[in-house]
């Protein structure tokens, strides 16, 4: 800890029998000016700067800029932020550990000590993204899925066990424990952190970055954290500060209470829609107002979880009595709770009734106005009233039908495509020996899954209560619905059993399938063969309903084109209805044993019933489940661990391979060069997500990645998922831009990871084209529209882009994390200006592009001029802004990426 004598902010705090050192914000305010009404989230950043002031990475001017924010309510100042810890999940964590292992190899090759590569901050990796829903609907589903998970992922898990042994400050929560964000909320987070430094106890805000977008969930506990790419997280754990501009902070005032029958999901979808409409990309959102006094911590966490969906960096809730109550409920030690209360009150971080901080801008919601809602069918911010779901589906179906006509036109012109069933397509299918009719709009997946809602006892109990009422009335889920229950922690199982609700969920097919992300990440598993066959043969447009936070195209299941985010009780209701074209507020879900119609209103539990069930949740459940959280079951403990300081790479492994990033790390840095005679790899439209760029779900056998695995002897049934193979760059670079729903405008918007190689005009996969361009020595660019890279904080969306030879991405706008990831992998993000884009400039992807001005004098935000030469020889010029946003990022980009920069610094220090 740096001594800040110049600001005289050092102070001490007595909590119980312990004395904590800390940097006092009230003392800082006496020297800097009034900061009491600074948003609490910015007070956390201010404290971070006070604690790390060193005159170099953090200066007095940086600290003053935080106080001056009150004047203009925004700032252009770049600061260096150091989070207390790092959180990972296995999809993003495995490639991060692969990078660390590769860095150790590079240090060893350069004659250094590989032990220099070690996390300097505490790192927790929770294995939660690998379990798939292969088995469902019976009592053996959980054991069956666990067995398949271990069988599929043995290589990955052995690698992580090596990492747990080889690296300091690195803990692994074994599979089958829960989702990383729920484990973080219920166990890892402390709200106010404590550490021993040079024999003294220090207290400071709990802060983190995580390699998952929904790290923000812990903001509900007063913890400042957000998602970053694995690349940036690796740099943070190796001692590099997070470079950022002091953010704008939008205040969101909550008043009133939710009406009878409304859920936290209805609230969060309303908040998400409002904030996305307002525009909060790159900003903090801080919730305030007297409505927080009655908003449970689980509801706050649900809202904070969805920050990536409303576009904010974080969605922060200050600490108050609700926070302390949750810490006690989840079994935190009494001394932690006392420290949280004493510290937050001493620092002015405690939420006081009526207190209104100064914000850049504000919004207001009276929670009494919230209506029953879902989101979909393609984006989480597209809230739909429950009664309007049939209309929203029919609009999607009309779009699909229109798209078919376009494809058929392309076929007439020599293109390719497939026909789609008409709006009222119906197919007879045989399920368990009985004939059923499958139609457009059929709900084929109903999944209670994801961190968003399974952290919330009120909506989970509501689902169980609705299931009980359904069984009591004698109605069942429809046979074509694949139903599943994947809680975020084992505590959910405990309280559902305590409430006596598990048997009813089981009878409706919502048997436990695993403790992990499952359907929300695309691990929904295969549909039953008759259903899958009918959808494929007749190109039906069917629906999934899940209690998740992401419903992008091709994410939940490749055969499901309409995906709806809903509360857990609505997931159960749609399983009973089996049809997303039903108006659940007016039409019956089915007939009871007396042949009488049963409506949703007949089954929906009252708030009093839900409250009575939630009251059964006890702290002993949390204490018991987290007592040995790092131990794992017999499967985990039986995995053999090999290797020492460096990893013994297996050249035959199809899961873990040594990546090529650091092969030339011992060579001098080459100066930046202009991009000359580049070709366009693909032209994309708006809202290209990281799922489009680097899918996490199934690997098609006919895709470049599938063909590669089959050449190595891997059978299609053993492909696993892209997400599980992120430790193998050979698979992942072949999977880049391979999502079956991505549309390249060079092919008229046809779906699939295809492109046109120029100037040969040959049609091929994007991977094959990229490899040919590399053989020809041709640099590549990608053209895109608005919100490029939205969605998950997926570093492979940048890594794969880099390995394909893409030197620059030119888009109308970028999602925050993906822009940072591109810079972190040495790919230049460039943004169109003056309202221009590829269509207005008539860029069709057949141009040759020259981008001068890229040299060692490159500056953040620099304007560059691009010359495009069309296939007919015509030339145009247009301007773009360089979206390297900070001076630190310029240094990273010059070094070839952030990890290259860190590794070169470590090698230089060791000489």
Residue pairs with C-beta under 8 A, 6 or more apart in sequence:
1 21
1 51
1 197
1 198
1 200
1 202
2 51
2 52
2 53
2 54
3 10
4 10
4 23
4 50
4 51
4 53
6 53
6 60
7 27
7 28
7 31
7 32
7 50
7 53
7 60
7 63
8 27
8 31
9 23
9 24
9 25
9 27
9 28
9 31
9 50
10 21
10 22
10 23
10 24
11 21
11 22
11 23
11 24
11 27
11 346
12 19
12 20
12 21
12 22
13 19
13 20
13 21
13 22
13 203
13 342
13 343
13 346
14 20
14 342
15 203
15 335
15 338
15 339
15 342
15 343
16 335
16 338
18 201
18 335
19 201
20 194
20 201
20 202
20 203
20 339
20 343
21 200
21 201
21 202
21 203
22 202
22 203
22 204
22 343
22 346
22 347
23 47
23 50
23 51
23 204
24 346
24 347
25 35
25 43
25 46
25 47
25 50
25 347
25 348
25 349
26 346
26 347
26 348
28 35
28 46
28 50
28 63
28 67
29 35
29 36
29 67
32 63
32 64
32 66
32 67
33 67
33 68
33 70
34 67
34 70
35 43
35 46
35 66
35 67
35 70
35 348
36 348
37 70
37 356
37 357
37 358
38 46
38 66
38 67
38 69
38 70
38 357
38 358
39 249
39 251
39 284
39 286
39 316
39 357
39 358
39 359
40 222
40 286
40 316
40 318
40 349
40 351
40 357
41 224
41 249
41 284
41 286
41 314
41 316
42 66
42 69
42 246
42 247
42 249
42 284
43 347
43 348
43 349
44 205
44 207
44 224
44 349
45 66
45 79
45 81
45 224
45 246
46 63
46 66
46 67
47 204
47 205
47 347
48 81
48 82
48 204
48 205
48 207
49 58
49 62
49 63
49 66
49 79
49 81
50 63
51 204
52 58
52 80
52 82
52 241
53 59
53 60
53 62
53 63
57 80
57 241
58 79
58 80
61 77
62 77
62 79
62 80
65 75
65 77
65 79
65 246
66 75
66 79
66 246
68 75
69 75
69 246
70 358
73 248
73 249
73 358
73 359
73 360
74 246
74 248
74 360
75 245
75 246
76 245
76 246
77 245
77 246
78 243
78 244
78 245
78 246
78 886
78 887
78 888
79 243
79 244
79 245
79 246
80 241
80 242
80 243
80 888
81 241
81 242
81 243
81 244
82 236
82 241
82 242
83 121
83 207
83 208
83 209
83 225
83 236
83 242
84 121
84 122
84 193
84 195
84 204
84 205
84 206
84 207
84 208
85 121
85 122
85 123
85 124
85 193
85 206
85 207
85 208
86 119
86 121
86 122
86 123
86 124
86 208
86 209
86 210
86 211
86 233
86 236
86 237
87 123
87 124
87 125
87 126
87 180
87 184
87 188
87 208
87 209
87 210
87 211
87 212
87 215
87 225
88 96
88 123
88 124
88 125
88 126
88 180
88 210
88 211
88 212
88 230
88 233
89 125
89 126
89 127
89 128
89 129
89 179
89 180
89 210
89 211
89 212
89 517
90 125
90 126
90 127
90 128
90 129
90 130
90 156
90 160
90 175
91 129
91 130
91 521
91 696
91 723
91 724
91 726
92 211
92 212
92 229
92 230
92 233
92 726
92 793
92 794
92 795
93 125
93 127
93 160
93 211
93 230
94 156
94 159
94 160
94 656
94 726
94 727
95 230
95 726
95 727
95 795
95 796
95 799
96 211
96 230
96 233
96 234
96 795
97 125
97 159
97 160
97 163
97 167
98 159
98 656
98 657
98 658
98 659
98 727
99 230
99 231
99 234
99 659
99 661
99 899
100 117
100 163
100 167
100 234
101 163
101 166
101 646
101 647
101 658
102 658
102 659
102 661
102 662
103 117
103 662
103 899
103 903
104 114
104 117
104 645
104 646
104 647
105 114
105 646
105 647
105 658
105 662
106 662
106 665
106 666
106 903
107 113
107 114
107 116
107 117
107 903
107 906
107 907
107 910
108 114
108 645
108 646
109 666
110 665
110 666
110 907
112 906
112 907
112 910
113 910
114 645
114 646
115 645
116 906
116 910
117 238
117 906
118 167
118 168
118 169
118 238
119 167
119 168
119 169
119 170
119 237
119 238
120 169
120 237
120 238
120 239
121 169
121 236
121 237
121 239
122 169
122 171
123 167
123 169
123 170
123 171
123 237
124 171
124 172
124 173
124 180
124 184
124 188
125 160
125 163
125 170
125 171
125 172
125 173
125 180
126 172
126 173
126 177
126 178
126 179
126 180
126 183
126 184
127 157
127 160
127 172
127 173
127 174
127 175
127 177
128 173
128 175
128 177
128 178
128 179
128 180
128 183
128 515
128 516
128 517
129 516
129 517
129 521
129 523
129 696
129 723
130 149
130 152
130 153
130 156
130 175
130 516
130 523
130 723
130 724
131 145
131 146
131 149
131 175
131 176
131 486
131 513
131 514
131 515
131 516
131 518
131 523
132 145
132 148
132 149
132 152
132 518
132 523
132 524
132 525
132 720
132 721
133 141
133 145
133 447
133 482
133 484
133 486
133 513
133 514
133 518
133 519
133 523
133 524
133 525
134 144
134 145
134 148
134 525
134 526
135 141
135 144
135 145
135 148
135 513
136 482
136 483
136 484
136 509
136 511
136 513
136 525
137 482
137 483
137 509
137 511
138 511
139 506
139 511
141 484
141 511
141 512
141 513
142 511
142 512
142 513
142 514
145 513
145 514
146 175
146 176
146 514
146 635
149 175
149 514
150 157
150 175
150 635
152 718
152 720
152 724
153 175
153 655
153 720
153 724
154 639
155 650
155 653
155 654
155 655
155 656
156 655
156 656
156 724
156 727
157 175
157 636
157 639
158 639
158 640
158 641
158 642
159 647
159 655
159 656
159 727
160 172
161 172
161 636
161 639
161 641
162 641
162 642
162 643
162 647
163 170
163 172
164 170
164 171
164 172
165 641
166 643
166 644
166 645
166 647
169 237
171 630
172 630
173 180
173 183
173 629
173 630
174 630
174 631
174 632
174 633
174 636
175 516
175 632
175 635
175 636
176 514
176 515
176 516
176 632
176 633
176 636
177 183
177 489
177 490
177 515
177 629
177 632
178 186
178 487
178 488
178 489
178 490
178 515
178 516
179 450
179 451
179 454
179 455
179 488
179 489
179 515
179 516
179 517
180 210
180 212
180 451
181 212
181 214
181 215
181 217
181 218
181 305
181 451
181 455
181 488
182 217
182 451
182 454
182 455
182 488
182 489
183 488
183 489
183 629
184 210
184 215
184 217
184 218
185 217
185 218
185 220
185 221
185 301
185 330
185 455
186 330
186 455
186 489
186 491
186 622
186 626
187 330
187 622
187 626
187 629
189 206
189 218
189 221
189 223
190 206
190 223
190 332
190 336
190 340
191 205
191 206
191 221
191 222
191 223
191 319
191 323
191 327
191 336
191 340
191 344
192 203
192 204
192 205
192 206
192 336
192 339
192 340
192 343
192 344
193 203
193 204
193 205
193 206
193 207
194 201
194 202
194 203
194 339
195 201
195 202
195 204
196 202
203 339
203 343
205 223
205 224
205 349
206 222
206 223
206 224
207 223
207 224
207 225
208 215
208 218
208 223
208 224
208 225
209 215
209 225
209 226
209 227
209 228
209 232
209 233
209 236
209 242
210 225
210 226
210 227
210 228
210 233
210 793
211 227
211 228
211 229
211 230
211 233
211 793
211 795
212 227
212 792
212 793
213 227
213 308
213 791
213 792
213 793
213 817
214 227
214 305
214 306
214 307
214 308
214 451
214 452
214 549
215 225
215 226
215 227
216 225
216 226
216 227
216 304
216 305
216 306
216 307
216 308
216 312
216 313
216 314
216 315
217 301
217 304
217 305
217 451
217 452
217 455
218 225
218 301
218 304
219 225
219 301
219 304
219 307
219 314
219 315
219 316
219 317
220 297
220 298
220 300
220 301
220 302
220 303
220 304
220 305
220 317
221 297
221 300
221 301
221 317
221 323
221 326
221 327
222 316
222 317
222 318
222 319
222 323
222 340
222 344
222 349
224 314
224 316
225 314
226 307
226 313
226 314
227 308
227 792
227 793
227 817
228 236
228 242
228 793
228 817
228 820
229 793
229 794
229 795
229 798
229 817
229 818
229 820
229 821
229 824
230 793
230 795
231 795
231 798
231 799
231 821
231 824
231 825
231 897
231 898
231 899
232 242
232 820
232 821
232 824
232 898
234 898
234 899
234 902
235 824
235 898
235 899
235 901
235 902
236 242
238 902
238 906
239 902
240 898
240 901
240 902
241 888
243 886
243 887
243 888
243 889
244 886
245 885
245 886
247 282
247 283
247 284
247 313
248 282
248 283
248 284
248 360
248 361
249 283
249 284
249 285
249 286
249 359
249 360
250 275
250 278
250 280
250 283
250 284
250 285
250 286
250 312
250 359
250 360
250 361
250 362
250 363
251 285
251 286
251 287
251 288
251 356
251 357
251 359
251 361
251 362
251 363
252 271
252 274
252 275
252 285
252 286
252 287
252 288
252 315
252 362
252 363
252 364
252 365
253 287
253 288
253 289
253 291
253 356
253 362
253 363
253 364
253 365
254 287
254 288
254 289
254 291
254 292
254 295
254 365
254 367
255 289
255 290
255 291
255 364
255 365
255 366
255 367
256 291
256 366
256 367
256 368
256 369
257 291
257 294
257 367
257 368
258 264
258 266
258 267
258 367
258 368
258 370
259 368
259 370
260 606
260 607
261 372
261 604
261 606
261 607
262 367
262 370
262 371
262 372
263 458
263 459
263 462
263 567
263 569
264 296
264 298
264 299
264 302
264 303
264 453
264 456
264 458
264 459
264 567
265 302
265 373
265 452
265 453
265 459
265 547
265 565
265 566
265 567
265 568
265 570
266 370
266 371
266 372
266 373
266 567
267 299
267 302
267 303
267 367
267 370
268 302
268 303
268 305
268 306
268 452
269 373
269 374
269 375
269 380
269 383
269 565
270 365
270 370
270 371
270 373
270 383
271 303
271 306
271 310
271 365
272 306
272 309
272 310
272 375
272 380
272 381
272 383
273 375
273 381
273 382
273 383
274 310
274 363
274 365
275 285
275 310
275 311
275 312
275 363
276 309
276 310
276 311
276 381
278 361
278 363
279 311
280 310
280 311
280 312
281 311
281 312
281 813
281 815
281 816
282 313
282 816
283 312
283 313
283 360
284 312
284 313
284 314
284 316
285 307
285 310
285 312
285 314
285 315
285 316
286 315
286 316
286 317
286 318
286 357
286 359
287 300
287 303
287 315
287 316
287 317
288 318
288 351
288 355
288 356
288 357
289 364
290 353
290 354
291 367
292 300
292 317
292 320
292 322
292 351
293 320
293 322
293 353
295 322
295 367
296 322
296 458
297 322
297 323
297 325
297 326
298 326
298 455
298 456
298 457
298 458
299 456
299 458
300 317
300 322
301 455
301 456
302 452
302 453
302 455
302 456
303 315
303 317
304 314
304 315
304 316
304 317
305 451
305 452
305 455
305 549
306 315
306 380
306 452
306 549
307 313
307 314
307 315
308 549
308 791
308 792
308 793
309 380
309 381
309 549
309 550
310 381
311 381
311 790
313 816
317 323
317 351
318 344
318 349
318 350
318 351
319 340
319 341
319 344
319 349
319 350
319 351
320 350
320 351
323 340
324 337
324 340
324 341
327 336
327 337
327 340
328 337
328 619
329 617
329 618
329 619
329 622
330 619
330 622
331 619
331 620
331 622
331 623
331 626
341 350
343 349
344 350
371 385
371 386
372 385
372 386
372 570
372 585
373 383
373 384
373 385
373 386
374 383
374 384
374 386
374 389
374 545
374 564
374 565
374 566
374 570
375 381
375 382
375 383
375 384
375 551
375 564
375 565
375 566
376 382
376 384
376 389
376 392
376 551
376 562
376 563
376 564
376 565
377 392
377 393
377 396
377 543
377 551
377 561
377 562
377 563
377 564
378 396
378 551
378 552
378 553
378 562
378 563
379 551
379 552
379 687
380 549
380 550
380 551
380 565
384 392
384 564
386 570
386 584
386 585
387 583
387 584
387 585
387 586
389 564
389 580
389 583
389 584
390 441
390 580
390 581
390 582
390 583
393 441
393 543
393 562
393 580
393 581
394 423
394 581
396 541
396 561
396 562
397 423
397 440
397 441
397 541
398 423
400 420
400 541
400 561
401 420
401 422
401 423
403 420
404 417
404 419
404 420
406 748
406 749
407 415
407 417
407 418
407 419
407 750
408 417
408 419
410 416
410 417
410 748
410 750
411 417
415 747
415 748
415 750
416 750
417 750
418 539
419 539
420 539
420 541
421 427
421 440
421 538
421 539
421 540
421 541
423 440
424 439
424 440
425 439
425 440
425 538
425 540
426 437
426 438
426 439
427 437
427 438
427 439
427 534
427 537
427 538
427 540
428 435
428 436
428 437
428 438
429 435
429 436
429 437
429 438
429 480
429 530
429 531
429 533
429 534
430 436
430 530
431 479
431 480
431 528
431 530
431 531
432 479
434 479
436 478
436 479
436 480
438 480
438 531
438 534
438 535
438 540
438 542
439 540
439 579
439 581
440 540
440 541
440 542
440 581
441 541
441 542
441 543
441 562
441 579
441 580
441 581
442 480
442 540
442 542
442 543
442 578
442 579
442 580
443 478
443 480
443 481
443 542
443 543
443 544
443 545
443 574
443 575
443 577
443 578
443 579
443 580
444 480
444 481
444 482
444 527
444 531
444 535
444 542
444 543
444 544
444 559
444 560
445 481
445 482
445 519
445 524
445 527
445 543
445 544
445 545
445 546
445 556
445 557
445 560
446 477
446 481
446 482
446 483
446 484
446 510
446 544
446 545
446 546
446 571
446 572
446 574
446 575
447 482
447 483
447 484
447 486
447 518
447 519
447 520
447 524
447 544
447 545
447 546
447 547
447 548
447 571
448 454
448 460
448 463
448 484
448 485
448 486
448 487
448 510
448 546
448 547
448 568
448 571
448 572
449 484
449 485
449 486
449 517
449 518
449 519
449 520
449 546
449 547
449 548
450 486
450 488
450 517
450 518
450 519
450 520
450 546
450 547
450 548
450 549
451 488
451 517
451 520
451 549
452 520
452 547
452 548
452 549
453 459
453 460
453 547
453 548
453 567
453 568
454 460
454 486
454 487
454 488
454 489
454 492
454 547
454 568
455 488
455 489
457 492
457 495
457 613
457 614
457 617
458 610
458 611
458 614
459 547
459 567
459 568
459 569
460 487
460 492
460 495
460 496
460 568
461 495
461 496
461 499
461 501
461 605
461 610
461 613
461 614
462 567
462 568
462 569
462 605
462 610
463 505
463 510
463 567
463 568
463 569
463 571
463 572
464 496
464 499
464 501
464 502
464 504
464 505
464 613
465 501
465 569
465 605
465 609
465 610
465 613
466 569
466 572
466 573
466 603
466 604
466 605
467 501
467 504
467 505
467 507
467 508
467 510
467 572
468 501
468 504
469 602
469 603
469 605
470 476
470 504
470 508
470 572
470 576
470 589
470 598
470 603
471 504
471 507
471 508
473 592
473 593
473 598
473 602
473 603
474 592
474 593
474 594
475 576
475 589
475 590
475 591
475 592
475 598
476 507
476 508
476 576
476 590
477 483
477 508
477 509
477 575
477 576
477 578
478 575
478 576
478 577
478 578
478 579
480 528
480 531
480 578
481 509
481 574
481 575
481 578
482 524
482 525
482 527
482 528
482 531
483 508
483 509
483 510
483 575
484 510
484 511
484 513
484 518
484 519
484 524
485 505
485 510
485 511
485 512
485 513
486 512
486 513
486 514
486 515
486 516
486 517
486 518
486 519
487 493
487 512
487 515
488 515
489 515
489 625
490 515
490 625
491 617
491 621
491 622
491 625
493 502
493 512
494 621
494 624
494 625
495 616
495 617
495 621
496 502
496 505
498 616
498 617
498 621
499 613
499 616
501 613
505 511
505 572
508 572
508 575
508 576
509 575
510 572
510 575
516 523
517 523
518 524
519 544
519 546
519 548
519 556
519 557
520 546
520 548
520 549
520 550
520 556
521 550
521 555
521 696
521 697
521 723
522 555
522 556
522 557
522 691
522 695
522 696
522 697
522 698
522 721
522 723
523 697
523 721
523 723
524 544
524 556
524 557
524 697
526 532
527 535
527 557
527 559
532 559
534 540
535 542
535 559
536 559
541 561
541 562
542 559
542 560
542 561
542 562
543 560
543 562
543 563
543 564
543 574
543 580
544 551
544 556
544 557
544 560
544 562
544 563
544 564
545 563
545 564
545 566
545 570
545 571
545 574
545 575
545 580
546 556
546 563
546 564
546 565
546 566
546 571
547 565
547 566
547 567
547 568
547 571
548 556
548 565
549 565
550 556
550 565
550 691
550 791
550 792
551 563
551 564
551 565
552 563
552 689
552 691
552 692
552 791
553 561
553 691
553 692
553 739
553 741
554 691
554 692
554 695
554 697
554 739
554 740
554 741
554 742
555 563
555 689
555 691
555 695
555 696
555 697
556 563
557 697
558 697
558 698
558 700
558 740
562 580
564 574
564 580
566 574
569 604
569 605
570 584
573 584
573 589
573 600
573 603
574 580
574 584
576 589
576 590
577 584
577 589
577 590
582 589
584 600
585 600
585 601
587 599
588 597
588 598
588 599
589 598
589 599
589 600
589 603
590 597
590 598
591 597
591 598
592 598
631 637
642 648
649 656
649 657
649 658
650 656
651 657
653 728
654 709
654 712
654 714
654 725
654 728
654 731
655 724
655 725
655 727
655 728
656 727
656 728
657 727
657 728
657 729
657 730
659 729
659 799
660 729
660 803
661 897
661 899
661 900
662 899
662 900
662 903
665 900
665 903
665 904
665 907
666 907
669 894
669 895
669 896
669 904
671 855
671 856
672 854
672 855
672 856
672 858
672 893
672 894
673 854
673 855
674 850
674 851
674 852
674 853
674 854
674 855
675 779
675 781
675 807
675 808
675 828
675 849
675 850
675 851
675 854
676 779
676 850
676 851
677 778
677 779
677 848
677 849
677 850
678 778
678 779
678 780
678 781
678 807
678 808
678 848
678 849
678 850
678 851
679 758
679 773
679 778
679 779
679 780
679 781
679 848
679 849
680 746
680 758
680 780
680 781
680 782
680 783
680 843
680 845
680 846
680 847
680 849
681 737
681 755
681 766
681 769
681 770
681 773
681 780
681 781
681 782
681 804
681 806
682 737
682 744
682 746
682 755
682 766
682 782
682 783
682 845
683 744
683 745
683 746
683 782
683 783
683 784
683 838
683 843
683 844
683 845
684 692
684 742
684 743
684 744
684 745
684 782
684 783
684 784
684 785
684 788
685 743
685 745
685 749
685 784
685 785
686 785
686 786
686 787
686 812
687 785
687 786
687 787
687 790
688 742
688 784
688 785
688 787
688 788
688 789
688 790
689 789
689 790
689 791
689 792
690 789
690 790
690 791
690 792
690 793
690 794
690 797
690 815
690 818
691 739
691 791
691 792
691 794
692 737
692 739
692 741
692 742
693 736
693 737
693 739
693 742
693 789
693 794
693 797
693 800
693 801
694 722
694 732
694 735
694 736
694 794
694 796
694 797
694 800
695 722
695 735
695 738
695 739
696 721
696 722
696 723
696 792
696 794
697 721
697 722
697 723
698 719
698 721
698 722
699 705
699 706
699 709
699 719
699 720
699 721
699 722
699 725
699 731
699 735
700 706
700 738
700 740
701 707
701 710
701 716
701 719
703 734
703 735
703 738
703 753
703 765
704 734
704 735
704 738
704 765
704 767
704 768
705 722
705 725
705 731
705 732
705 734
705 735
705 738
706 716
706 719
708 730
708 731
708 734
709 719
709 731
710 716
722 731
722 732
722 735
725 731
725 732
726 732
726 796
729 799
729 803
732 796
732 799
732 800
732 803
733 767
733 799
733 800
733 803
733 804
734 767
735 800
736 766
736 767
736 796
736 797
736 800
736 801
736 803
736 804
737 753
737 766
737 767
737 800
737 804
738 753
738 765
738 766
738 767
739 753
740 751
740 752
740 753
741 751
742 751
742 752
742 753
743 749
743 750
743 751
744 750
744 753
744 754
744 755
744 766
744 845
745 838
745 844
745 845
746 755
746 756
746 844
746 845
746 846
747 754
747 755
747 756
747 763
753 765
753 766
753 767
754 763
754 764
754 765
754 766
755 763
755 764
755 765
755 766
755 769
755 845
756 762
756 763
756 769
756 845
756 846
757 763
757 764
757 769
757 772
757 773
758 845
758 846
758 871
759 846
759 871
764 772
766 804
767 804
770 780
770 804
770 805
770 806
773 779
773 780
773 805
774 805
778 805
779 805
779 807
780 804
780 805
780 806
780 807
781 806
781 807
781 808
781 809
781 810
781 849
781 851
782 801
782 806
782 808
782 809
782 810
783 810
783 811
783 838
783 843
783 845
784 809
784 810
784 811
784 812
784 838
785 811
785 812
785 837
785 838
786 811
786 812
786 813
787 813
787 814
787 815
788 809
788 811
788 812
788 813
788 814
788 815
788 818
789 797
789 814
789 815
789 817
789 818
789 819
789 821
789 822
790 815
790 818
791 815
793 817
793 818
793 821
794 818
794 821
795 821
795 824
795 825
797 818
797 821
798 818
798 821
798 822
798 824
798 825
798 827
799 825
801 809
801 822
801 825
801 827
802 825
802 826
802 827
802 897
806 827
807 827
807 828
808 827
808 828
808 829
808 830
808 851
809 822
809 827
809 828
809 829
809 830
810 830
810 831
810 832
810 838
810 866
810 880
811 829
811 830
811 831
811 832
812 831
812 832
812 837
813 831
814 822
814 829
814 831
814 883
819 829
819 883
819 885
820 889
822 828
822 829
823 829
823 883
823 884
823 889
823 892
823 893
823 897
823 898
824 892
824 897
824 898
824 899
825 897
826 893
826 896
826 897
826 900
828 854
828 882
828 884
828 893
829 882
829 883
829 884
830 851
830 864
830 866
830 880
830 881
830 882
830 883
831 880
831 881
831 883
832 878
832 880
833 863
833 879
833 880
833 881
834 879
836 878
838 844
841 868
841 876
841 878
843 868
846 870
846 871
847 868
847 869
847 870
847 871
848 868
848 869
849 866
849 867
849 868
849 869
850 866
850 867
850 869
851 864
851 866
852 864
852 865
852 867
853 862
853 864
853 865
854 864
856 894
858 882
858 884
858 890
858 893
858 894
859 882
859 890
860 882
860 884
860 885
860 886
860 887
860 889
860 890
861 881
861 882
861 883
861 884
861 885
862 881
862 882
863 879
863 880
863 881
863 882
864 879
864 880
864 881
864 882
865 877
865 878
865 879
866 877
866 878
866 879
866 880
867 875
867 876
867 877
868 875
868 876
868 877
868 878
869 875
870 876
884 890
884 893
891 901
892 898
892 900
892 901
895 901
895 904
